[in-house]
Amino acid sequence: MCDAAEKPLDTIERKSLLYRSGLGFHCINHVLGCSHGCRYPCYAFLMARHHGRVGDDAEWCRPRIVVNALALLDRELTRKRVLPSDVHLCLTTDPFMVGQPEIEAMSLAIIERLNRSGVRCSLLTKGRLPAELADRRRFPCDNTHGISLVSLDEGFRREWEPGAAPYADRIAALRRLHEAGRRTLAHIEPYPTPGILEQDLSVILAEVAFVDYIYFSGWNYSPRVNRDRATEAFYRQQRSTVRSFCAEREIECQIG
Ligand code: SF4
């Protein structure tokens, strides 16, 4: 398990920050690595290792912050003739990593800077979304505040997302922002098969019934998941459960 939380952060410098991902949307990743240390495995870790940016799990779990991120962002926003309407934080790290106040502060400063230029942010974390995000004077755009949530079982969380925040904390932080009138998202991916964890998806959905938007997708990139006919039938059933749940409550829904 990652044990990097609350140690002083190492730093790196980059030449650019804001980019359009292969998935078609704009992103910012102002940290290399992630102390949540997910074991699905983490696709961002696999890519970082493949490209030689990190050597192993232990190195991935010692996040390095991009010290010049704010200066880069300021320059890029000033120079761009056409700004993106939305920017996602983050695709290859977590903007609100548990026990990493420097990362949290920089993430908030980046969101503030983007909003000042009229650029909305979509945020996704397995940490606790900070209460400051409710402040419309500081964050005036209609940002989307998302948590990853694939279970409510803390035993599962400790095994598969060992450095991430407890599920109840993630939901409580999300609910607080919802109650403050902010747009919220539950990102349910990678949803485990019964071979990994027996659980009832309806119980998880009920916990986040207040959100504006739900994304659901299965479990990829793991030899533990055999995509056979039984698995496909299982995911068909779960997708149908999500669709019905969202339709009944007029929650925006996307199935991956
Ligand atoms: S929170 Fe996201 S980036 Fe961090 S280890 Fe888990 S999957 Fe990877």
Residues whose N, C-alpha, C, O or C-beta is under 5 A from the ligand:
A	BS01	SF4	C34 H36 G37 C38 C42 A44 T92 T93 D94 K126
